[in-house]
Amino acid sequence: MAKESPKTIYQILWNSADILRSKMDASEYKNYMLGLIFYKYLSDNMLHHAAELLEEDVTDLDEALEVYKTAYNDLDVKQDLIDELNFDFSYSIDPELTFTALVQKVFKGKFQLEDLAQGFRDVEQSSDLFENLFEDIDLYSKKLGASAQKQNQTISAVMKELSTLDMAYQGDVLGDAYEYLIGQFASDSGKKAGEFYTPQAVSKLMTQIVLQGKEDQKGFSVYDPTMGSGSLLLNVKKYTNEPGTVNYFGQELNTSTYNLARMNMFLHKVDVANQHLHNADTLDADWPTEEPTNFDAVLMNPPYSAKWSADKGFLDDPRFSMYGVVAPKSKADFAFLLHGYYHLKDSGVMAIVLPHGVLFRGGAEGKIRQSLLENGAIDAVIGLPANIFFNTSIPTTVIILKKNRENKDVLFIDASNDFTKAKNQNILKDSHIDKILKVYKNREEVDKYSYDASYEEIIENDYNLNIPRYVDTFEEEESLSLSEIAGELIETQEKIREINEELAKTVQNLTASTEESNLELNQFINLLGASEVRGGVNGD
C-alpha cells in the first residue's frame, strides 16, 4: 500500500481545517477536526485488521470495507470476527458506520449526520477507554450551518478532504502530524492555547534534561499533572531508546483537553497498558494515590499564576505540609511545583515552566523557595526568551529539581537572548537547545550566559534566585570623546543649514492666492531663514 509523505499528510489535515476556519474560533474547530481524524484512524485501523484476520489481501480501504461487509453479513463468521476485534482493539464499528462507508455515502449524496453521531456513540460505549471521547463534537451546532442541510454539507466537506488519507500503517508519522495540527491550532487560539499545548522546542529541551543518562532505561515512568494535549509526555517517546516500555501518567482538569490527550496517545500508538490518564483538578485532590505514586520524571507547564483555594487544610496535605505554608491564593505556581516534586522518585528529575516571579517573590513563596534551597532541591534555573509561548509573551523560566543531591549549588543559565524571530513569535532552534543542554550537562560557566552559584552565595542573596543576580549580561557601551561628539554635532548642523537653504530657494517660487495664505507663506520662509520675503498676492 502506498504511503503518503509526512508533508502531504500535514497539508491534507490543514486543508481540512480550512473548511471550518471561517465558521468558528480555532479553540472550537480543533475539536471537530481532531475528533474526525481520530474516528477515521479507528475506522481505518479496524478495516485493515479485519482483512488481516480474514486472511484477505487488500490494497485500499474500499476493498477492506467490502471484505469486512461480507464477513459481517455471514452469521457463521460475524461473531468470531467481532470478538477478535474487540479483544485486539477494545472496539468494533458497524460496516455502514465506518468512515469509509460514510464517505461513500457523501459522494452519493446520501450521507446523514446521525450516522456519524451513531458511530461516535458506538465507539464510546464499546469500552471505558473511549468513554465520552467525542462529547465535545456537536454535529448539530449552528456554527456549522444555520440549517441541518448546511451542517451536513460542512461535515461532508471535511470528511471528503480527509478521505484521501489512509491512516493505518503510518507509524508515528500520523501522530506527529496530529501534534503539528494541535500546534497550528494553538497558534490560532492565542491565550486559550495555554490550556492544551507546550511548544515543541520547549518540550524537547525539558524532555532531554529529565532523560539525561536514562535513555536506555526500560520501564521509564513520566508524570505530567497538567498534561494538556499530552505533548510533553509524548516527547519522552522520541528521546528514549526504549519507547515501547515507557509508562505515561497524566492528569488534566479540562475535559475537552483530557479527551485530546487520550486521542493523542492512541495516534502515537502508545499501548493501552502504558496509558494512565486522569480527568480531575490536580491541586484540589492528590493523584495518583495508588502505586505507583512516584516517577522517574515529572514534566510540567502549569497555568501561570493561577488562582486556587489555598485552604488552610492543605497544611496537613503531605504534598505541602513540610513547608509550613501554602502558595498564595492569587498565585498557585508553587502549589503546582510542590505537587510535582512530591511525586518525583528519589532518583528522578523534574522540569517545570513558570513565570520569573517564583524566583524572587517574598511572603509564603519566599519561605517555600528557601526550604527547597535548604534541601538542595533546586538543581538549575534556565531563563527562556520572551514570546515563545502561544498564550503569553512574558519571559519564562524552566526550573530543574532533584532529590538527594550531593550539594546545594544552583546552575543559572540565561538563554533569554537565544532565539530566532518569526512572524508572531520567537523560536528556540535546535542550536539554542543544544547550547543549553551542553552547558547544563557539564555545569559550565560561560561569560554572560551561565553561572554555577554556591549555596553560600544564594544565602548572601537572601535566597533570591533572580537570574541577573548571578549572570551579568550587561554590555558596556563604547565610550565616545567629547571632541568627537562636538565634531559630529557641527557636521549635522551644517547639513541642516544647507537643506534649509535649498528648501527656502524652492519656496521663493511659490505664490499665494489670498492675503492670509501669503502671510503664512512669508512666515514659513522666515522660519527657513530665507533672506527675501515675498510681498503681494498672486493676481494683485
Backbone torsions as a table, in degrees:
resi	resn	phi	psi	omega
1	MET	NA	133.0	-179.8
2	ALA	-70.4	139.3	179.4
3	LYS	-106.8	139.7	175.8
4	GLU	-74.5	147.3	175.6
5	SER	-73.9	154.2	178.1
6	PRO	-52.5	-39.7	-178.4
7	LYS	-61.6	-42.0	179.9
8	THR	-65.9	-42.8	179.1
9	ILE	-59.4	-47.6	-179.0
10	TYR	-58.9	-43.4	-176.3
11	GLN	-66.5	-42.5	-179.7
12	ILE	-64.5	-42.6	178.9
13	LEU	-62.9	-41.8	-178.4
14	TRP	-71.3	-36.2	175.9
15	ASN	-61.6	-37.6	178.2
16	SER	-62.8	-40.2	-179.8
17	ALA	-65.9	-31.1	179.8
18	ASP	-57.4	-32.0	-178.5
19	ILE	-63.4	-33.4	-177.0
20	LEU	-95.6	-17.6	-170.1
21	ARG	-58.7	-37.1	-177.3
22	SER	-78.8	-8.5	-173.6
23	LYS	-98.3	-24.6	-176.3
24	MET	-161.3	169.7	-180.0
25	ASP	-68.4	151.4	-178.2
26	ALA	-59.1	-33.5	-179.2
27	SER	-66.3	-18.5	177.1
28	GLU	-96.1	-46.9	-174.8
29	TYR	-72.6	-15.6	175.0
30	LYS	-61.2	-32.9	-179.6
31	ASN	-65.2	-41.3	178.1
32	TYR	-65.3	-50.4	-175.8
33	MET	-61.0	-53.0	-174.6
34	LEU	-69.0	-32.7	176.9
35	GLY	-68.0	-43.5	178.9
36	LEU	-65.2	-40.6	177.2
37	ILE	-60.0	-42.6	-177.4
38	PHE	-68.0	-40.1	179.0
39	TYR	-64.0	-41.0	177.3
40	LYS	-63.8	-39.9	178.9
41	TYR	-59.9	-46.6	179.2
42	LEU	-62.2	-43.7	-178.3
43	SER	-65.4	-47.4	-178.7
44	ASP	-62.4	-44.9	-179.7
45	ASN	-60.9	-43.9	-177.9
46	MET	-64.8	-42.5	-179.3
47	LEU	-62.3	-45.2	179.9
48	HIS	-66.2	-39.1	-179.4
49	HIS	-67.8	-37.6	177.5
50	ALA	-61.4	-41.8	178.6
51	ALA	-62.9	-38.9	178.1
52	GLU	-65.4	-43.8	179.7
53	LEU	-61.9	-33.5	179.9
54	LEU	-87.7	2.3	178.0
55	GLU	57.2	41.1	177.0
56	GLU	-109.2	134.7	179.7
57	ASP	-91.7	114.7	-178.5
58	VAL	-120.6	154.9	-177.8
59	THR	-111.0	-16.5	178.3
60	ASP	-152.3	177.4	-175.4
61	LEU	-68.5	-35.3	178.9
62	ASP	-61.3	-42.0	177.8
63	GLU	-66.0	-43.1	-179.7
64	ALA	-60.9	-39.0	179.2
65	LEU	-63.8	-42.3	-179.7
66	GLU	-63.7	-40.7	177.2
67	VAL	-61.6	-44.1	-178.8
68	TYR	-65.4	-42.3	179.7
69	LYS	-60.9	-46.0	-178.8
70	THR	-59.0	-46.9	-179.6
71	ALA	-66.9	-38.5	-177.8
72	TYR	-64.9	-32.4	-179.3
73	ASN	-87.8	-3.4	177.6
74	ASP	-95.9	106.6	-174.7
75	LEU	-59.6	-26.6	-179.7
76	ASP	-75.1	-19.5	-175.0
77	VAL	-108.6	-34.4	-168.8
78	LYS	-50.9	-54.4	-171.2
79	GLN	-64.2	-42.2	178.4
80	ASP	-62.1	-40.0	179.8
81	LEU	-64.9	-45.8	-179.7
82	ILE	-63.1	-40.9	178.7
83	ASP	-61.5	-42.0	178.8
84	GLU	-62.8	-46.0	-179.4
85	LEU	-63.4	-42.7	179.3
86	ASN	-65.3	-34.9	178.8
87	PHE	-68.9	-43.0	-176.1
88	ASP	-78.5	-36.9	-172.3
89	PHE	-117.0	-13.0	-175.4
90	SER	69.8	15.5	175.7
91	TYR	-159.8	162.7	168.5
92	SER	-148.4	153.9	-177.0
93	ILE	-124.6	134.8	175.6
94	ASP	-55.7	136.8	-177.8
95	PRO	-51.5	-39.8	-176.9
96	GLU	-73.5	-11.7	-179.4
97	LEU	-107.1	1.3	176.2
98	THR	-65.2	155.9	-179.4
99	PHE	-58.6	-39.8	-179.2
100	THR	-62.6	-44.2	179.7
101	ALA	-66.2	-39.4	-179.8
102	LEU	-66.1	-37.8	178.3
103	VAL	-67.4	-37.4	175.7
104	GLN	-59.1	-39.2	177.5
105	LYS	-67.7	-35.9	177.5
106	VAL	-57.8	-48.3	-177.5
107	PHE	-68.4	-22.0	177.9
108	LYS	-94.0	-1.1	-179.7
109	GLY	74.4	22.3	-176.7
110	LYS	-114.0	6.2	-175.7
111	PHE	-71.0	138.3	174.5
112	GLN	-126.3	135.2	-178.8
113	LEU	-57.8	-32.9	-177.4
114	GLU	-61.3	-30.6	177.4
115	ASP	-64.4	-43.2	178.2
116	LEU	-65.8	-42.3	178.7
117	ALA	-60.1	-39.2	178.3
118	GLN	-66.6	-39.3	176.4
119	GLY	-59.7	-43.2	176.7
120	PHE	-58.5	-48.1	-177.2
121	ARG	-62.6	-41.1	-178.6
122	ASP	-62.0	-42.5	178.6
123	VAL	-65.4	-45.0	-178.4
124	GLU	-60.9	-34.8	-176.1
125	GLN	-87.9	-4.8	-176.3
126	SER	-77.2	-26.4	-176.1
127	SER	-164.8	153.3	175.3
128	ASP	-59.7	-26.1	179.9
129	LEU	-58.2	-31.6	-173.9
130	PHE	-111.2	9.2	-176.6
131	GLU	-56.8	127.1	176.8
132	ASN	58.9	21.5	-173.5
133	LEU	-66.7	-29.7	-176.5
134	PHE	-107.4	17.0	-172.1
135	GLU	-65.8	-18.9	-179.2
136	ASP	-86.3	-1.3	-177.2
137	ILE	-99.6	100.5	178.7
138	ASP	-92.8	96.9	-176.6
139	LEU	-70.0	-10.9	-178.5
140	TYR	-112.3	20.2	179.7
141	SER	-68.0	139.6	177.4
142	LYS	-64.6	-19.2	178.9
143	LYS	-68.8	-23.4	176.5
144	LEU	-78.3	-20.1	-178.2
145	GLY	161.9	150.9	-175.7
146	ALA	-69.9	-26.0	-178.5
147	SER	-122.4	166.2	178.1
148	ALA	-60.0	-36.0	179.7
149	GLN	-65.0	-42.9	179.8
150	LYS	-66.0	-39.6	179.0
151	GLN	-62.7	-42.9	178.4
152	ASN	-60.9	-43.4	-178.6
153	GLN	-64.0	-40.5	-178.6
154	THR	-64.4	-50.4	179.8
155	ILE	-64.6	-37.8	178.7
156	SER	-60.6	-41.5	-178.9
157	ALA	-64.0	-40.5	178.3
158	VAL	-65.7	-43.5	-178.6
159	MET	-64.5	-38.9	178.0
160	LYS	-61.8	-40.6	179.0
161	GLU	-65.5	-43.3	-178.8
162	LEU	-71.3	-23.0	-174.8
163	SER	-64.1	-18.0	-179.4
164	THR	-74.7	-9.8	179.3
165	LEU	-102.5	139.2	168.2
166	ASP	-104.4	113.1	-169.6
167	MET	-89.4	3.2	174.6
168	ALA	-87.2	158.9	173.9
169	TYR	60.1	28.2	-179.9
170	GLN	-101.3	0.8	-178.4
171	GLY	59.7	-139.8	179.7
172	ASP	-84.4	-1.4	-179.4
173	VAL	-59.7	-45.9	179.6
174	LEU	-66.0	-41.2	177.8
175	GLY	-59.8	-42.4	179.2
176	ASP	-67.5	-36.8	177.5
177	ALA	-66.0	-38.6	176.9
178	TYR	-62.0	-43.2	178.4
179	GLU	-63.3	-40.6	177.0
180	TYR	-60.1	-43.2	-179.4
181	LEU	-64.4	-41.6	176.9
182	ILE	-59.0	-41.8	178.7
183	GLY	-62.6	-40.0	177.9
184	GLN	-65.6	-40.0	177.2
185	PHE	-64.4	-39.0	178.7
186	ALA	-61.6	-41.1	179.4
187	SER	-61.2	-37.3	-178.8
188	ASP	-82.9	-15.6	-172.3
189	SER	-92.0	-10.5	179.0
190	GLY	61.4	-130.6	-173.5
191	LYS	-61.5	-30.2	-179.1
192	LYS	-68.2	-15.9	-177.6
193	ALA	-65.0	-28.0	-178.4
194	GLY	-61.4	-18.7	-180.0
195	GLU	-72.3	-21.7	-171.1
196	PHE	-138.3	0.6	-173.0
197	TYR	-147.8	136.0	170.7
198	THR	-111.9	124.9	-178.9
199	PRO	-51.2	142.4	-174.6
200	GLN	-57.0	-37.8	-178.7
201	ALA	-61.9	-42.2	179.7
202	VAL	-69.0	-41.5	177.1
203	SER	-58.8	-43.4	-179.0
204	LYS	-61.4	-46.0	-179.8
205	LEU	-59.9	-51.2	-176.5
206	MET	-64.5	-42.0	-177.9
207	THR	-64.8	-43.1	-178.8
208	GLN	-67.3	-29.8	177.0
209	ILE	-68.6	-47.6	-176.2
210	VAL	-72.2	-21.6	179.8
211	LEU	-90.4	-7.8	-172.9
212	GLN	-53.8	121.7	-179.9
213	GLY	82.8	-4.3	-178.1
214	LYS	-122.1	19.7	-176.9
215	GLU	-61.2	-26.5	-177.4
216	ASP	-99.5	4.3	-177.0
217	GLN	-71.7	128.4	175.6
218	LYS	-85.3	143.9	177.8
219	GLY	73.3	24.2	179.4
220	PHE	-59.2	133.9	-179.5
221	SER	-113.4	136.2	-179.3
222	VAL	-132.9	141.6	-174.6
223	TYR	-130.0	131.6	173.6
224	ASP	-130.4	105.3	-176.4
225	PRO	-76.2	-7.9	176.1
226	THR	-132.2	64.1	-160.3
227	MET	-76.0	-16.9	-177.3
228	GLY	55.8	-129.9	-179.3
229	SER	-82.2	1.2	177.5
230	GLY	87.9	10.4	-174.7
231	SER	-65.6	-37.3	177.8
232	LEU	-63.9	-45.8	179.5
233	LEU	-59.7	-47.1	-173.1
234	LEU	-70.4	-16.5	176.1
235	ASN	-65.9	-26.0	177.8
236	VAL	-58.8	-37.3	179.6
237	LYS	-59.2	-32.2	-177.2
238	LYS	-77.0	-28.7	-170.2
239	TYR	-113.5	4.0	173.1
240	THR	-99.3	154.4	175.6
241	ASN	-90.6	-0.9	179.1
242	GLU	-128.0	59.4	-172.8
243	PRO	-62.1	-31.8	-177.5
244	GLY	-72.3	-11.5	-176.7
245	THR	-105.9	-1.6	-177.2
246	VAL	-70.3	136.8	175.8
247	ASN	-106.6	125.1	-174.9
248	TYR	-107.2	124.7	176.4
249	PHE	-120.2	126.1	-178.3
250	GLY	-149.2	147.4	177.0
251	GLN	-130.1	143.9	-179.1
252	GLU	-145.8	134.6	-178.2
253	LEU	-76.8	-44.6	-176.7
254	ASN	-75.2	120.9	-174.2
255	THR	-64.5	-40.5	179.3
256	SER	-60.7	-43.3	-179.0
257	THR	-70.2	-36.7	175.6
258	TYR	-59.1	-43.8	177.5
259	ASN	-63.6	-36.9	177.9
260	LEU	-62.1	-42.3	178.7
261	ALA	-64.2	-39.0	178.4
262	ARG	-61.4	-46.8	178.0
263	MET	-61.5	-41.6	-178.2
264	ASN	-60.3	-39.3	178.4
265	MET	-61.8	-47.6	-179.3
266	PHE	-63.4	-43.0	-177.8
267	LEU	-67.7	-22.2	174.2
268	HIS	-93.3	12.9	174.9
269	LYS	55.8	41.5	173.7
270	VAL	-81.9	126.5	-178.8
271	ASP	-58.1	140.5	-178.5
272	VAL	-54.0	-38.4	-178.2
273	ALA	-66.5	-18.7	-177.7
274	ASN	-99.2	-0.1	178.5
275	GLN	-98.6	124.6	178.0
276	HIS	-134.8	85.9	-174.3
277	LEU	-114.9	147.2	-171.9
278	HIS	-139.4	140.7	-179.4
279	ASN	-109.7	97.3	-178.8
280	ALA	-167.3	175.5	179.0
281	ASP	-84.9	113.0	-175.5
282	THR	-58.3	-42.0	-175.2
283	LEU	-79.9	-34.6	-174.2
284	ASP	-63.8	-44.7	179.9
285	ALA	-141.7	131.2	-176.2
286	ASP	-62.7	142.7	173.7
287	TRP	-157.9	139.3	-1.9
288	PRO	-81.3	151.4	178.8
289	THR	-114.0	-6.5	175.3
290	GLU	-111.9	148.5	-175.5
291	GLU	-53.5	140.3	-5.1
292	PRO	-80.4	146.0	179.3
293	THR	-114.6	-14.2	178.3
294	ASN	-120.4	149.2	-167.4
295	PHE	-133.8	157.0	180.0
296	ASP	-64.6	-32.0	-179.8
297	ALA	-143.5	144.7	171.2
298	VAL	-124.0	125.5	178.6
299	LEU	-121.7	131.4	-175.4
300	MET	-146.0	138.0	167.7
301	ASN	-134.5	75.3	-174.1
302	PRO	-75.3	166.5	174.2
303	PRO	-62.8	133.1	-173.6
304	TYR	-77.1	134.0	175.9
305	SER	48.0	43.8	179.2
306	ALA	-74.5	156.8	175.6
307	LYS	-85.8	148.5	173.9
308	TRP	-150.4	174.2	-172.4
309	SER	-70.5	-33.9	-176.7
310	ALA	51.1	32.6	-178.4
311	ASP	-59.1	142.9	-178.3
312	LYS	-60.4	-23.1	178.6
313	GLY	-61.4	-22.9	179.7
314	PHE	-68.2	-16.0	177.3
315	LEU	-66.8	-18.9	176.8
316	ASP	-97.6	-3.1	179.3
317	ASP	-75.9	126.4	-176.8
318	PRO	-58.1	-20.5	177.7
319	ARG	-68.4	-30.7	-172.0
320	PHE	-121.1	-13.8	-168.2
321	SER	-60.3	-35.6	-174.3
322	MET	-71.7	-8.5	-176.9
323	TYR	-97.4	-10.7	173.8
324	GLY	77.3	-13.5	178.0
325	VAL	-141.6	164.9	174.4
326	VAL	-118.7	158.9	179.0
327	ALA	-59.1	146.2	-177.6
328	PRO	-63.0	155.6	-177.9
329	LYS	-55.8	-38.0	-173.5
330	SER	-84.1	-9.0	-176.8
331	LYS	-143.9	101.0	-176.4
332	ALA	-88.3	8.9	-173.7
333	ASP	-50.7	-50.0	-177.6
334	PHE	-73.8	-23.8	175.5
335	ALA	-64.9	-43.9	176.5
336	PHE	-63.0	-44.9	-178.3
337	LEU	-60.6	-46.7	-177.2
338	LEU	-67.9	-34.5	176.4
339	HIS	-60.8	-48.1	-179.7
340	GLY	-63.5	-42.6	-177.7
341	TYR	-64.7	-36.5	178.7
342	TYR	-59.3	-33.2	-176.5
343	HIS	-95.0	13.0	178.7
344	LEU	-90.2	134.9	174.3
345	LYS	-63.5	158.7	177.1
346	ASP	-60.3	-27.7	-179.3
347	SER	-99.6	6.0	-172.6
348	GLY	-88.8	176.1	178.2
349	VAL	-133.4	137.4	179.8
350	MET	-119.9	139.7	174.2
351	ALA	-130.9	127.3	-178.1
352	ILE	-135.5	138.5	177.0
353	VAL	-96.8	128.9	179.9
354	LEU	-144.9	162.9	174.0
355	PRO	-70.2	157.7	-175.3
356	HIS	-61.9	-21.2	-177.4
357	GLY	-55.8	-30.1	-179.3
358	VAL	-65.0	-17.9	-177.2
359	LEU	-80.0	-21.4	-173.0
360	PHE	-139.7	-10.3	-178.1
361	ARG	-64.0	149.0	-176.9
362	GLY	-94.2	-149.9	179.6
363	GLY	62.3	-140.9	-178.9
364	ALA	-60.0	-37.9	-179.3
365	GLU	-65.1	-37.9	177.4
366	GLY	-62.7	-39.8	179.9
367	LYS	-67.4	-41.5	178.8
368	ILE	-64.5	-44.1	-179.1
369	ARG	-61.9	-43.3	179.1
370	GLN	-61.4	-43.1	-179.9
371	SER	-62.5	-42.7	178.2
372	LEU	-62.0	-41.8	-179.8
373	LEU	-68.4	-39.1	178.4
374	GLU	-62.7	-30.4	179.4
375	ASN	-90.0	1.1	179.5
376	GLY	69.6	23.5	-174.0
377	ALA	-73.9	-31.8	-174.5
378	ILE	-90.1	114.7	-174.8
379	ASP	-90.7	-39.5	-177.1
380	ALA	-156.7	153.7	176.3
381	VAL	-128.5	119.8	-176.3
382	ILE	-116.7	116.8	178.4
383	GLY	-85.2	122.3	-179.4
384	LEU	-96.5	161.9	178.1
385	PRO	-66.7	158.7	173.0
386	ALA	-71.9	159.4	170.9
387	ASN	58.9	41.3	174.5
388	ILE	-108.5	-8.3	176.0
389	PHE	-101.9	155.3	-178.0
390	PHE	-75.6	-27.9	-170.9
391	ASN	-100.6	-2.6	178.9
392	THR	-156.8	149.2	178.3
393	SER	-99.7	-4.5	-175.9
394	ILE	-69.8	150.9	172.6
395	PRO	-69.3	146.5	-178.7
396	THR	-125.4	171.9	179.2
397	THR	-131.9	141.2	172.2
398	VAL	-99.3	121.4	178.9
399	ILE	-104.8	127.6	179.1
400	ILE	-102.9	128.4	-179.0
401	LEU	-124.4	147.1	177.1
402	LYS	-141.2	167.6	174.5
403	LYS	-115.1	154.0	176.1
404	ASN	56.0	44.0	176.5
405	ARG	-75.9	153.4	-178.8
406	GLU	-74.9	-26.9	177.3
407	ASN	-138.6	-176.6	-174.1
408	LYS	-120.0	19.7	178.7
409	ASP	-70.3	160.7	178.5
410	VAL	-130.5	126.5	176.7
411	LEU	-87.8	125.2	177.3
412	PHE	-106.1	129.9	176.1
413	ILE	-125.4	123.1	177.8
414	ASP	-103.3	93.2	-179.9
415	ALA	-101.6	22.0	-173.6
416	SER	-65.4	-21.2	-179.7
417	ASN	-103.0	4.3	-178.4
418	ASP	-96.7	90.3	179.2
419	PHE	-160.5	165.3	174.3
420	THR	-115.2	131.9	-179.1
421	LYS	-74.1	132.8	173.2
422	ALA	-118.7	-172.2	-174.4
423	LYS	-58.5	-55.3	-176.4
424	ASN	-113.0	-10.8	-173.2
425	GLN	-141.5	162.1	168.7
426	ASN	-91.1	146.2	-174.5
427	ILE	-125.0	134.2	171.5
428	LEU	-84.0	117.0	177.3
429	LYS	-87.2	167.7	178.9
430	ASP	-58.0	-36.1	-179.8
431	SER	-63.5	-37.7	178.0
432	HIS	-67.0	-43.8	-179.6
433	ILE	-64.4	-44.0	179.9
434	ASP	-61.0	-37.4	178.8
435	LYS	-63.9	-45.6	178.5
436	ILE	-62.2	-46.2	-178.0
437	LEU	-62.0	-40.0	-179.7
438	LYS	-64.0	-45.9	-179.9
439	VAL	-65.9	-40.2	-179.9
440	TYR	-65.5	-46.3	-176.9
441	LYS	-61.5	-41.4	-176.3
442	ASN	-95.4	-0.7	-175.6
443	ARG	48.0	49.2	-178.2
444	GLU	-77.8	146.9	170.8
445	GLU	-104.6	116.0	-178.4
446	VAL	-118.4	127.7	-176.8
447	ASP	-52.1	128.4	177.3
448	LYS	63.8	18.6	-179.6
449	TYR	-136.0	-44.0	-176.7
450	SER	-147.0	154.1	179.2
451	TYR	-155.2	133.1	178.4
452	ASP	-97.1	101.0	-174.0
453	ALA	-87.3	133.7	176.9
454	SER	-74.1	160.7	178.7
455	TYR	-60.9	-35.4	179.7
456	GLU	-62.9	-40.7	178.0
457	GLU	-64.0	-37.9	-179.4
458	ILE	-67.1	-39.1	175.8
459	ILE	-62.3	-43.1	178.8
460	GLU	-59.1	-29.0	178.7
461	ASN	-93.4	18.9	178.0
462	ASP	54.5	38.5	176.6
463	TYR	63.7	20.2	175.5
464	ASN	-82.7	127.5	-176.1
465	LEU	-109.1	18.1	179.1
466	ASN	-58.0	123.5	-169.4
467	ILE	-55.8	-42.3	-179.2
468	PRO	-60.4	-18.1	176.3
469	ARG	-69.0	-20.9	-174.2
470	TYR	-117.9	-29.5	179.3
471	VAL	-117.4	108.7	-178.0
472	ASP	-87.1	110.2	-179.5
473	THR	-104.3	10.5	-176.8
474	PHE	-67.5	130.4	176.8
475	GLU	-111.0	119.8	178.8
476	GLU	-70.6	136.5	177.1
477	GLU	-74.8	148.1	-180.0
478	GLU	-65.1	129.5	-177.3
479	SER	-77.9	143.1	177.7
480	LEU	-119.1	141.8	178.6
481	SER	-78.0	153.3	179.1
482	LEU	-62.3	-35.4	-179.4
483	SER	-65.1	-36.8	177.7
484	GLU	-66.2	-42.5	179.5
485	ILE	-63.4	-43.6	-179.9
486	ALA	-62.3	-40.6	179.5
487	GLY	-63.2	-43.4	179.5
488	GLU	-66.0	-35.9	179.7
489	LEU	-65.8	-44.5	178.1
490	ILE	-61.4	-42.6	-179.2
491	GLU	-63.4	-40.8	179.2
492	THR	-65.7	-43.2	-179.8
493	GLN	-63.0	-38.4	179.1
494	GLU	-64.4	-39.9	178.2
495	LYS	-64.7	-40.3	178.8
496	ILE	-62.6	-43.4	-179.5
497	ARG	-61.2	-43.2	-179.4
498	GLU	-63.9	-41.3	179.8
499	ILE	-65.1	-42.2	179.4
500	ASN	-62.0	-40.3	179.6
501	GLU	-63.4	-43.9	178.5
502	GLU	-61.6	-41.9	-179.7
503	LEU	-66.4	-39.8	179.9
504	ALA	-62.7	-41.0	178.7
505	LYS	-61.9	-39.9	179.1
506	THR	-65.2	-42.0	-178.2
507	VAL	-64.6	-31.4	-179.4
508	GLN	-55.9	-26.8	-177.3
509	ASN	-83.3	-6.9	-179.7
510	LEU	-77.8	150.9	176.6
511	THR	-123.7	157.7	-179.6
512	ALA	-115.7	147.3	-177.6
513	SER	-99.0	-13.2	178.5
514	THR	-137.2	163.4	178.1
515	GLU	-61.3	-40.3	-178.1
516	GLU	-63.7	-45.9	-180.0
517	SER	-69.7	-30.5	176.4
518	ASN	-65.1	-40.2	178.0
519	LEU	-63.3	-43.4	179.2
520	GLU	-63.6	-40.1	179.2
521	LEU	-62.6	-44.0	178.6
522	ASN	-64.1	-38.4	178.5
523	GLN	-63.1	-39.5	179.8
524	PHE	-66.5	-40.1	178.7
525	ILE	-64.5	-41.6	177.5
526	ASN	-61.0	-40.3	-179.8
527	LEU	-61.0	-33.8	179.3
528	LEU	-80.5	-6.6	178.1
529	GLY	83.4	21.8	179.2
530	ALA	-70.1	147.0	-174.9
531	SER	-82.9	-18.6	-174.2
532	GLU	-121.5	132.3	178.6
533	VAL	-108.5	130.0	-178.4
534	ARG	-74.7	147.0	177.4
535	GLY	-122.0	149.9	176.3
536	GLY	88.0	167.7	-177.7
537	VAL	-119.0	143.0	-179.5
538	ASN	-55.1	125.0	178.9
539	GLY	101.9	-8.2	179.6
540	ASP	-67.8	NA	NA
